[in-house]
């Protein structure tokens, strides 16, 4: 393994955002034949969700809920200079939970 721990952490965070964005288009395709019909055998680019499917309304490359939560966590870590459970939970209460009404976004 090469690089400093900070470089590896940065890479892991970037990879989490990239992976989340790559998964937005094909998310919730659990039938492999349907997934391959819609997205091919290998997903190597950002795709816009199909109309009527989960994440309809997001565009290729955008993050969904997991990316939103990761961003909330990172903002908390930076602003609080470390993990602060109360701060992170307050961010979830104030910034995420009011957006959740059961409909896909």
Secondary structure, DSSP 4 states (H G I P E B T S, - for coil): --S-HHHHHHHHHHHHHHHHHHHHHHTT---HHHHHHHH-S---S--PPPTTSTTTT--TT---HHHHHHHHHHHHHHHHTS--HHHHHHHIIIIIGGG-SSS--
